[in-house]
Amino acid sequence: MANNEYQPSFNDICVNEILHFRLLCAQTTTGSALYVFDENDVAIDFYVFASDGISYDHPVKKNVLAIGPGT
């Protein structure tokens, strides 16, 4: 879930627009995954620039992000 929606849509996003998502997996037994799909339901690449509050030296290209459970 994100913003109280299961598989939310962001239909008003423009090409090359920068979006920032802050994610939290508050489950205790299973993880989650984040995919970004285009209008044709094809997973697209995105860039991760921090994890667990630690910034990377450079953005890392991904097409899926696995989010582990918190303890």
C-alpha positions as a printed Julia matrix, in Angstrom:
71×3 Matrix{Float64}:
  0.0     0.0     0.0
  1.04    3.56   -0.61
 -0.98    6.6     0.38
 -3.75    4.24    1.6
 -4.1     2.7    -1.87
 -3.22   -0.75   -3.14
 -1.25   -0.32   -6.37
 -1.76    3.46   -6.62
 -1.66    5.28   -9.95
  0.07    8.57  -10.63
 -1.51    9.46  -13.97
 -0.41   13.08  -14.14
  3.35   12.44  -14.18
  5.31   13.88  -17.13
  8.27   12.35  -18.95
 11.57   13.15  -17.14
  9.72   14.48  -14.09
 11.55   13.81  -10.83
  9.54   12.1    -8.09
 10.72   11.33   -4.59
  9.2     8.39   -2.71
  9.91    7.63    0.91
  9.14    3.99    1.7
  8.67    2.03    4.89
  7.99   -1.68    5.26
  6.37   -2.03    8.69
  5.46   -5.7     8.29
  7.05   -8.27   10.57
  6.91  -11.45    8.48
  6.96  -10.62    4.76
  8.53   -8.0     2.55
  7.2    -5.86   -0.27
  8.34   -4.81   -3.71
  8.07   -1.55   -5.63
  7.66   -1.54   -9.39
  6.97    1.46  -11.62
  4.9     0.72  -14.73
  4.24    2.86  -17.78
  0.84    3.29  -19.45
  1.38   -0.06  -21.26
  2.02   -1.93  -17.98
  5.72   -2.34  -18.76
  8.09   -2.01  -15.79
 10.38    0.99  -16.25
 13.74    1.82  -14.72
 14.14    4.23  -11.83
 17.05    5.38   -9.69
 17.66    4.77   -6.0
 19.93    7.27   -4.26
 19.62    6.22   -0.6
 18.74    3.2     1.53
 18.14    2.88    5.27
 18.86    6.59    5.66
 22.28    6.31    4.0
 22.93    8.2     0.74
 24.84    6.49   -2.07
 27.81    8.09   -3.86
 25.79    7.95   -7.09
 22.25    6.88   -8.07
 21.72    3.16   -8.74
 19.47    2.14  -11.64
 16.74   -0.39  -10.72
 13.51   -1.76  -12.17
 12.31   -3.35   -8.91
 12.99   -2.5    -5.31
 12.67   -5.19   -2.61
 11.73   -3.88    0.8
 12.42   -6.11    3.8
 10.34   -6.34    6.96
 11.15   -4.17    9.96
 11.85   -5.69   13.34
